[in-house]
């Protein structure tokens, strides 16, 4: 074997070996979250199309909802549900409001204080706090190459024994959240798939407000305003 041929074979071997290795070392969950936070910290808000699947295992029920999601820091989330029934859902911190325009019914309430509001997709308005509020790790399946997703599992730091957990699907190129699966203690879950994600300069207050027609019943009813005689 000539010296030039041996050198050429060596080059081929080196090229093949370098191609067999990943271009970069695997990232830790902390590194992935850091990149996600870097994206969301630059923006006040985002909007997206959502495809939500709700599964109740005990009752063998599966529902699907489609519409638009609007999120603004630090704790505003609005869902304009288009299918299967039009409704408007607004969350402001622990308070929630739901309005069904087709029949005029409305619901108001508060997430119970013993429950972590971040588990009710409130974390989407507080991406900067993900690693402060949750232990972040890789689930058994940490990647979905066919969907270009990195998968992360979040568990509550304040209650590590909690059966509630969240699995996030992170776009492995853009480092934006494209999926969130929220599991409860009974094995039920809500899965949100997000698409057409954009980061506008602002989202107006009107998006996070429900203007009930006069006389709309709410459950529970809003607290009556105090009269002048009640004030001191």
Protein Blocks (a to p, Z undefined) as FASTA:
>chain_A
ZZklmmmmmmmmmmmmmmmpcfbdcddfklmmmmmmmmmmmpgbdcdddddddddfklop
acddddddddddfkbccdddfbfbdcddddehjbccdddfknopacdddddfkbcfklno
mlmmmmmlmmmmpccdddfblcdfknopacdddddfklmmbcbdcdddddfklopafbdc
dddfkopacddddehiacdfbdcfklmpccddehiacdddddddddfklpZZ
